């Protein structure tokens, strides 16, 4: 395959990814967006196989078969309420893939079309990709453990924030040491394994330290943030390998994840910077939020039934409890009975309702709730 043909097919795949993001922005076009995403990934994979057709294609096909089989089994068995854990696990794999590719590129640059010895520009790109990829891997593992409720077995996975004295100072020191090791790797005339591997190990540790002080309530933001990190890690490796597909796809994932994280932080009254830095100031923010809470008014099921039966318009605001109890079908049945009585029924979905971004929209779609009854908080207010 010529260079022009390679560029053309990668461009087609990139357009499919952009159309996928556009389609996924609305529930009515989400299915079409998924089709575009699958088509783009298929084109990218087949094009890459064609490029290395003279190499060990058999190993690539074996790896694809193993990974595809595992992915199909997991996707069929996972419950909808376990989707956040699945997403966190996939993010960890993306981060580890970036780290392993960077290590292989440092060890044998010519296999990736990179000059040997490594130019300093490529060293910088590999450093960034490895740094972000390692943080993404270990941070995603911690997020997975918190979401899966593994805190009863390992304290690091506790849904409550895990804090200790001078925690943020330790994070700062680790970051500065990693920058110093990266500078040593960057300025060396030949590749130095010691600073590169030491930086990688510290990045794994920093990923753990950044996520453990973040509580379970902020996990949706963390998932989106790690999604963004995985994209930037892929983009960094793409620059090193001069791979346009990795650069474009990684940039799309990184930028969209960052924007989504910012939107969710605003919806949760959290500081975007504090979440990125590992929950710094979370306690103060939570205290400020609690100060504005009002008195909760309770009632019996009979009271609720009376109010619903005599209402002209009802708005359901589903949340975390509905997601865990899988009560979307029961709510749909209640809505149908209200509609039969002439009551107007709508659903107001908070940006972080459920356990991850868009989780509640998926649950309502699973219950076959009409799209025209589902509104974002800004629209329904």
Kinemage of the C-alpha trace (Angstrom):
@kinemage 1
@onewidth
@group {chain A} dominant
@subgroup {mainchain}
@vectorlist {calphas} color= white
{ca unk a 1} P 0.000 0.000 0.000
{ca unk a 2} L 1.398 3.398 -1.008
{ca unk a 3} L 1.733 6.331 1.380
{ca unk a 4} L -1.071 8.205 -0.399
{ca unk a 5} L -3.439 5.241 -0.107
{ca unk a 6} L -2.557 4.856 3.575
{ca unk a 7} L -3.310 8.527 4.219
{ca unk a 8} L -6.590 8.300 2.297
{ca unk a 9} L -7.909 5.304 4.247
{ca unk a 10} L -6.836 6.809 7.571
{ca unk a 11} L -8.677 9.991 6.571
{ca unk a 12} L -11.835 7.983 5.832
{ca unk a 13} L -11.558 6.266 9.228
{ca unk a 14} L -11.076 9.635 10.935
{ca unk a 15} L -14.196 11.030 9.266
{ca unk a 16} L -16.128 8.001 10.533
{ca unk a 17} L -14.902 8.697 14.080
{ca unk a 18} L -16.002 12.334 13.847
{ca unk a 19} L -19.426 11.277 12.555
{ca unk a 20} L -19.597 8.757 15.421
{ca unk a 21} L -19.106 11.526 17.983
{ca unk a 22} L -21.735 13.611 16.225
{ca unk a 23} L -24.187 10.705 16.262
{ca unk a 24} L -23.564 9.878 19.917
{ca unk a 25} L -24.440 13.444 20.931
{ca unk a 26} L -28.171 12.649 20.704
{ca unk a 27} L -30.163 9.572 21.796
{ca unk a 28} L -32.074 9.578 18.513
{ca unk a 29} L -28.875 9.198 16.461
{ca unk a 30} L -26.795 7.167 18.951
{ca unk a 31} L -27.291 3.893 17.068
{ca unk a 32} L -26.063 5.484 13.847
{ca unk a 33} L -23.099 6.940 15.725
{ca unk a 34} L -22.148 3.460 16.931
{ca unk a 35} L -22.257 2.153 13.366
{ca unk a 36} L -19.944 4.939 12.195
{ca unk a 37} L -17.551 4.192 15.068
{ca unk a 38} L -17.436 0.481 14.247
{ca unk a 39} L -16.895 1.220 10.553
{ca unk a 40} L -14.076 3.646 11.312
{ca unk a 41} L -12.328 1.181 13.613
{ca unk a 42} L -12.677 -1.630 11.057
{ca unk a 43} L -11.159 0.553 8.327
{ca unk a 44} L -8.282 1.608 10.598
{ca unk a 45} L -7.501 -1.976 11.653
{ca unk a 46} L -7.675 -3.406 8.129
{ca unk a 47} L -5.506 -0.583 6.786
{ca unk a 48} L -2.898 -1.220 9.473
{ca unk a 49} L -2.874 -4.947 8.648
{ca unk a 50} L -2.364 -4.101 4.968
{ca unk a 51} L 0.607 -1.897 5.861
{ca unk a 52} L 2.369 -4.723 7.724
{ca unk a 53} L 1.305 -7.401 5.239
{ca unk a 54} L 4.937 -8.389 4.710
{ca unk a 55} L 5.498 -8.900 8.428
{ca unk a 56} L 4.073 -11.314 10.978
{ca unk a 57} L 0.408 -10.878 10.101
{ca unk a 58} L -0.318 -14.223 11.750
{ca unk a 59} L 0.651 -12.828 15.152
{ca unk a 60} L -1.587 -9.809 14.606
{ca unk a 61} L -4.543 -11.993 13.645
{ca unk a 62} L -3.995 -14.264 16.654
{ca unk a 63} L -3.911 -11.241 18.972
{ca unk a 64} L -7.090 -9.867 17.373
{ca unk a 65} L -8.824 -13.224 17.737
{ca unk a 66} L -7.915 -13.518 21.417
{ca unk a 67} L -8.843 -9.923 22.218
{ca unk a 68} L -12.048 -10.026 20.175
{ca unk a 69} L -13.185 -13.249 21.825
{ca unk a 70} L -12.554 -11.916 25.321
{ca unk a 71} L -14.284 -8.642 24.460
{ca unk a 72} L -17.353 -10.390 23.037
{ca unk a 73} L -17.698 -12.648 26.088
{ca unk a 74} L -17.325 -9.764 28.537
{ca unk a 75} L -19.737 -7.509 26.618
{ca unk a 76} L -22.442 -10.190 26.562
{ca unk a 77} L -22.111 -11.049 30.250
{ca unk a 78} L -21.715 -7.601 31.785
{ca unk a 79} L -24.814 -6.079 33.372
{ca unk a 80} L -25.844 -2.540 32.492
{ca unk a 81} L -25.167 -1.485 36.097
{ca unk a 82} L -21.586 -2.773 35.678
{ca unk a 83} L -20.908 -0.644 32.607
{ca unk a 84} L -18.822 1.948 34.536
{ca unk a 85} L -16.446 -0.792 35.728
{ca unk a 86} L -16.130 -2.080 32.159
{ca unk a 87} L -15.301 1.392 30.855
{ca unk a 88} L -12.661 1.878 33.567
{ca unk a 89} L -11.109 -1.491 32.713
{ca unk a 90} L -10.948 -0.583 29.014
{ca unk a 91} L -9.286 2.734 29.825
{ca unk a 92} L -6.621 0.870 31.778
{ca unk a 93} L -5.884 -1.303 28.735
{ca unk a 94} L -5.469 1.764 26.518
{ca unk a 95} L -3.015 3.269 28.997
{ca unk a 96} L -0.991 0.064 29.283
{ca unk a 97} L -0.921 -0.290 25.486
{ca unk a 98} L 0.577 3.198 25.213
{ca unk a 99} L 3.255 2.321 27.780
{ca unk a 100} L 4.185 -0.977 26.094
{ca unk a 101} L 4.386 0.632 22.644
{ca unk a 102} L 6.643 3.357 24.031
{ca unk a 103} L 8.938 0.801 25.692
{ca unk a 104} L 9.144 -1.184 22.443
{ca unk a 105} L 9.868 1.985 20.454
{ca unk a 106} L 12.689 2.960 22.808
{ca unk a 107} L 14.148 -0.547 22.643
{ca unk a 108} L 13.905 -0.981 18.862
{ca unk a 109} L 13.081 2.328 17.112
{ca unk a 110} L 13.649 1.079 13.565
{ca unk a 111} L 10.772 -1.414 13.921
{ca unk a 112} L 8.424 1.573 14.178
{ca unk a 113} L 10.034 3.598 11.422
{ca unk a 114} L 11.828 5.860 13.906
{ca unk a 115} L 15.536 6.732 13.411
{ca unk a 116} L 18.064 5.029 15.671
{ca unk a 117} L 19.387 6.628 17.852
{ca unk a 118} L 16.147 8.317 18.850
{ca unk a 119} L 15.864 12.003 17.912
{ca unk a 120} L 15.123 14.252 20.859
{ca unk a 121} L 11.749 15.192 19.427
{ca unk a 122} L 10.692 11.548 19.455
{ca unk a 123} L 12.062 11.138 22.973
{ca unk a 124} L 9.854 13.970 24.203
{ca unk a 125} L 6.773 12.475 22.547
{ca unk a 126} L 7.522 9.017 23.954
{ca unk a 127} L 8.027 10.517 27.404
{ca unk a 128} L 4.646 12.278 27.290
{ca unk a 129} L 2.853 9.195 25.961
{ca unk a 130} L 4.407 6.941 28.603
{ca unk a 131} L 3.797 9.434 31.408
{ca unk a 132} L 0.097 9.877 30.601
{ca unk a 133} L -0.409 6.195 29.707
{ca unk a 134} L 1.030 4.927 32.996
{ca unk a 135} L -1.127 7.338 35.018
{ca unk a 136} L -4.166 6.267 32.996
{ca unk a 137} L -3.513 2.573 33.652
{ca unk a 138} L -3.002 2.684 37.401
{ca unk a 139} L -5.668 5.352 37.906
{ca unk a 140} L -8.204 3.315 35.929
{ca unk a 141} L -7.409 0.211 37.989
{ca unk a 142} L -8.155 2.160 41.185
{ca unk a 143} L -11.355 3.571 39.656
{ca unk a 144} L -12.411 0.049 38.678
{ca unk a 145} L -11.847 -1.188 42.226
{ca unk a 146} L -13.831 1.685 43.735
{ca unk a 147} L -16.742 1.147 41.347
{ca unk a 148} L -16.705 -2.635 41.837
{ca unk a 149} L -16.858 -2.286 45.624
{ca unk a 150} L -13.490 -3.916 46.302
{ca unk a 151} L -12.838 -1.584 49.232
{ca unk a 152} L -13.787 -4.305 51.721
{ca unk a 153} L -10.802 -6.324 50.508
{ca unk a 154} L -8.268 -3.544 49.794
{ca unk a 155} L -8.369 -0.118 51.426
{ca unk a 156} L -7.003 1.562 48.295
{ca unk a 157} L -10.271 0.652 46.543
{ca unk a 158} L -12.479 2.186 49.247
{ca unk a 159} L -15.318 4.318 47.877
{ca unk a 160} L -14.493 6.844 50.598
{ca unk a 161} L -11.548 9.194 49.938
{ca unk a 162} L -8.219 7.721 51.066
{ca unk a 163} L -6.115 10.575 52.407
{ca unk a 164} L -2.957 10.964 54.464
{ca unk a 165} L -0.823 13.921 55.608
{ca unk a 166} L 1.145 15.840 52.960
{ca unk a 167} L -0.519 13.811 50.202
{ca unk a 168} L -0.561 16.619 47.654
{ca unk a 169} L 3.019 17.590 48.463
{ca unk a 170} L 4.037 13.995 47.742
{ca unk a 171} L 2.235 14.157 44.391
{ca unk a 172} L 4.062 17.382 43.571
{ca unk a 173} L 7.454 15.893 44.488
{ca unk a 174} L 6.795 12.794 42.362
{ca unk a 175} L 5.776 14.959 39.412
{ca unk a 176} L 8.943 17.067 39.702
{ca unk a 177} L 11.145 13.965 39.971
{ca unk a 178} L 9.496 12.504 36.863
{ca unk a 179} L 10.108 15.727 34.958
{ca unk a 180} L 13.760 15.566 36.005
{ca unk a 181} L 14.055 11.953 34.862
{ca unk a 182} L 12.355 12.874 31.601
{ca unk a 183} L 14.864 15.681 31.086
{ca unk a 184} L 17.752 13.248 31.653
{ca unk a 185} L 16.248 10.845 29.111
{ca unk a 186} L 15.617 13.698 26.666
{ca unk a 187} L 19.104 15.261 26.869
{ca unk a 188} L 21.091 12.007 26.681
{ca unk a 189} L 22.794 11.339 23.351
{ca unk a 190} L 21.841 7.663 23.554
{ca unk a 191} L 18.746 6.086 25.089
{ca unk a 192} L 19.077 5.693 28.848
{ca unk a 193} L 16.888 2.940 30.244
{ca unk a 194} L 17.314 3.834 33.921
{ca unk a 195} L 15.635 7.282 33.882
{ca unk a 196} L 12.981 6.106 31.418
{ca unk a 197} L 11.969 3.049 33.454
{ca unk a 198} L 12.177 4.972 36.741
{ca unk a 199} L 9.907 7.665 35.311
{ca unk a 200} L 7.458 4.993 34.160
{ca unk a 201} L 7.361 3.365 37.608
{ca unk a 202} L 6.772 6.712 39.326
{ca unk a 203} L 3.982 7.509 36.847
{ca unk a 204} L 2.238 4.260 37.811
{ca unk a 205} L 2.505 5.294 41.480
{ca unk a 206} L 1.264 8.824 40.768
{ca unk a 207} L -1.819 7.441 39.012
{ca unk a 208} L -2.757 5.594 42.205
{ca unk a 209} L -2.096 8.618 44.424
{ca unk a 210} L -4.188 10.922 42.231
{ca unk a 211} L -7.301 8.718 42.273
{ca unk a 212} L -7.423 7.315 45.841
{ca unk a 213} L -8.375 10.663 47.496
{ca unk a 214} L -11.382 11.019 45.172
{ca unk a 215} L -14.624 9.677 46.638
{ca unk a 216} L -17.164 7.451 44.957
{ca unk a 217} L -19.534 10.379 44.334
{ca unk a 218} L -16.992 11.905 41.945
{ca unk a 219} L -16.286 8.677 40.055
{ca unk a 220} L -18.295 9.716 36.958
{ca unk a 221} L -15.979 12.695 36.574
{ca unk a 222} L -12.930 10.494 37.133
{ca unk a 223} L -14.076 8.031 34.452
{ca unk a 224} L -14.450 10.856 31.946
{ca unk a 225} L -11.113 12.351 32.974
{ca unk a 226} L -9.302 9.023 32.548
{ca unk a 227} L -10.998 8.660 29.176
{ca unk a 228} L -9.428 11.973 28.201
{ca unk a 229} L -6.024 10.859 29.510
{ca unk a 230} L -6.161 7.668 27.440
{ca unk a 231} L -6.814 9.725 24.322
{ca unk a 232} L -3.872 12.047 24.913
{ca unk a 233} L -1.623 9.056 25.626
{ca unk a 234} L -2.576 7.555 22.257
{ca unk a 235} L -2.023 10.902 20.526
{ca unk a 236} L 1.432 11.251 22.091
{ca unk a 237} L 2.447 7.809 20.857
{ca unk a 238} L 0.988 8.693 17.452
{ca unk a 239} L 3.338 11.664 17.151
{ca unk a 240} L 6.304 9.460 18.048
{ca unk a 241} L 5.392 6.836 15.442
{ca unk a 242} L 4.257 9.397 12.842
{ca unk a 243} L 0.861 7.680 12.783
{ca unk a 244} L -1.872 10.098 11.708
{ca unk a 245} L -4.640 7.709 12.760
{ca unk a 246} L -3.455 7.558 16.369
{ca unk a 247} L -3.023 11.328 16.483
{ca unk a 248} L -6.511 12.085 15.173
{ca unk a 249} L -8.353 9.405 17.157
{ca unk a 250} L -6.427 10.207 20.341
{ca unk a 251} L -7.099 13.929 19.979
{ca unk a 252} L -10.822 13.312 19.473
{ca unk a 253} L -11.017 11.118 22.573
{ca unk a 254} L -8.827 13.435 24.642
{ca unk a 255} L -10.652 16.661 23.798
{ca unk a 256} L -14.164 15.203 24.065
{ca unk a 257} L -13.317 13.578 27.408
{ca unk a 258} L -11.909 16.844 28.769
{ca unk a 259} L -14.995 18.809 27.678
{ca unk a 260} L -17.311 16.210 29.209
{ca unk a 261} L -15.333 16.264 32.472
{ca unk a 262} L -15.670 20.043 32.655
{ca unk a 263} L -19.429 19.888 32.021
{ca unk a 264} L -19.899 17.268 34.736
{ca unk a 265} L -17.772 19.197 37.237
{ca unk a 266} L -20.013 22.218 36.746
{ca unk a 267} L -23.111 20.050 37.210
{ca unk a 268} L -21.704 18.602 40.460
{ca unk a 269} L -20.416 21.949 41.799
{ca unk a 270} L -16.875 20.603 41.718
{ca unk a 271} L -13.733 22.403 40.640
{ca unk a 272} L -12.353 20.878 37.437
{ca unk a 273} L -8.773 21.634 38.493
{ca unk a 274} L -9.257 20.100 41.951
{ca unk a 275} L -10.535 16.841 40.465
{ca unk a 276} L -7.613 16.647 38.026
{ca unk a 277} L -5.173 17.250 40.892
{ca unk a 278} L -6.609 14.392 42.917
{ca unk a 279} L -9.562 15.767 44.845
{ca unk a 280} L -7.724 18.780 46.315
{ca unk a 281} L -10.316 20.888 48.112
{ca unk a 282} L -13.074 18.274 47.769
{ca unk a 283} L -13.902 18.392 51.456
{ca unk a 284} L -14.338 22.179 51.386
{ca unk a 285} L -16.530 21.934 48.293
{ca unk a 286} L -18.698 19.264 49.861
{ca unk a 287} L -19.119 21.317 53.020
{ca unk a 288} L -20.191 24.346 51.011
{ca unk a 289} L -22.715 22.248 49.128
{ca unk a 290} L -24.152 20.744 52.325
{ca unk a 291} L -24.692 24.226 53.773
{ca unk a 292} L -27.248 25.000 51.084
{ca unk a 293} L -29.380 21.886 51.488
{ca unk a 294} L -33.009 22.203 52.506
{ca unk a 295} L -35.228 20.101 54.753
{ca unk a 296} L -36.305 16.790 53.231
{ca unk a 297} L -40.055 16.195 53.158
{ca unk a 298} L -41.160 12.565 53.306
{ca unk a 299} L -44.478 10.910 52.541
{ca unk a 300} L -46.148 7.522 52.343
{ca unk a 301} L -46.719 5.538 49.114
{ca unk a 302} L -50.409 6.469 49.388
{ca unk a 303} L -49.500 10.164 49.442
{ca unk a 304} L -47.359 9.743 46.341
{ca unk a 305} L -50.111 7.826 44.534
{ca unk a 306} L -52.662 10.546 45.363
{ca unk a 307} L -50.396 13.322 44.100
{ca unk a 308} L -49.568 11.467 40.884
{ca unk a 309} L -53.197 10.599 40.162
{ca unk a 310} L -54.269 14.228 40.487
{ca unk a 311} L -51.288 15.833 38.757
{ca unk a 312} L -51.455 17.415 35.333
{ca unk a 313} L -47.733 17.067 34.650
{ca unk a 314} L -45.171 14.702 36.204
{ca unk a 315} L -41.396 14.913 35.832
{ca unk a 316} L -39.311 11.891 36.850
{ca unk a 317} L -35.742 12.676 37.932
{ca unk a 318} L -34.000 9.260 37.922
{ca unk a 319} L -30.751 8.887 39.826
{ca unk a 320} L -28.194 6.471 41.205
{ca unk a 321} L -30.764 4.408 43.140
{ca unk a 322} L -32.764 3.679 39.999
{ca unk a 323} L -29.601 2.574 38.203
{ca unk a 324} L -28.546 0.167 40.958
{ca unk a 325} L -32.054 -1.252 41.478
{ca unk a 326} L -32.684 -1.486 37.709
{ca unk a 327} L -36.023 0.186 38.354
{ca unk a 328} L -36.278 1.854 34.946
{ca unk a 329} L -38.846 -0.716 33.778
{ca unk a 330} L -41.058 -0.113 36.830
{ca unk a 331} L -40.881 3.632 36.260
{ca unk a 332} L -41.807 3.109 32.603
{ca unk a 333} L -44.895 1.087 33.666
{ca unk a 334} L -45.914 3.852 36.072
{ca unk a 335} L -45.445 6.435 33.326
{ca unk a 336} L -47.670 4.449 30.960
{ca unk a 337} L -50.477 4.372 33.541
{ca unk a 338} L -50.161 8.127 34.042
{ca unk a 339} L -50.211 8.737 30.294
{ca unk a 340} L -53.378 6.639 30.042
{ca unk a 341} L -55.000 9.061 32.505
{ca unk a 342} L -53.979 12.045 30.381
{ca unk a 343} L -51.058 13.124 32.576
{ca unk a 344} L -48.054 14.729 30.857
{ca unk a 345} L -44.916 12.686 31.645
{ca unk a 346} L -41.309 13.769 31.149
{ca unk a 347} L -37.889 12.656 32.404
{ca unk a 348} L -35.206 15.076 33.586
{ca unk a 349} L -31.717 13.580 33.316
{ca unk a 350} L -28.869 15.154 35.280
{ca unk a 351} L -25.479 15.103 33.490
{ca unk a 352} L -24.054 12.688 36.078
{ca unk a 353} L -27.180 10.663 36.853
{ca unk a 354} L -26.310 6.995 37.221
{ca unk a 355} L -22.729 5.895 37.642
{ca unk a 356} L -21.049 7.305 34.534
{ca unk a 357} L -21.713 9.891 31.795
{ca unk a 358} L -24.788 8.977 29.751
{ca unk a 359} L -25.553 5.943 31.931
{ca unk a 360} L -29.109 7.064 32.700
{ca unk a 361} L -29.898 7.696 29.035
{ca unk a 362} L -28.852 4.127 28.257
{ca unk a 363} L -31.008 2.708 31.056
{ca unk a 364} L -34.068 4.659 29.919
{ca unk a 365} L -33.484 3.574 26.330
{ca unk a 366} L -33.270 -0.036 27.541
{ca unk a 367} L -36.745 0.399 29.064
{ca unk a 368} L -37.914 1.796 25.693
{ca unk a 369} L -38.733 5.227 27.087
{ca unk a 370} L -39.542 7.491 24.092
{ca unk a 371} L -36.714 9.895 23.293
{ca unk a 372} L -39.084 12.868 23.123
{ca unk a 373} L -39.902 12.401 26.824
{ca unk a 374} L -36.254 12.625 27.949
{ca unk a 375} L -34.774 16.079 28.581
{ca unk a 376} L -31.501 17.443 29.894
{ca unk a 377} L -31.687 19.484 33.097
{ca unk a 378} L -30.992 22.756 31.269
{ca unk a 379} L -33.738 22.119 28.719
{ca unk a 380} L -36.457 21.058 31.134
{ca unk a 381} L -35.815 24.006 33.474
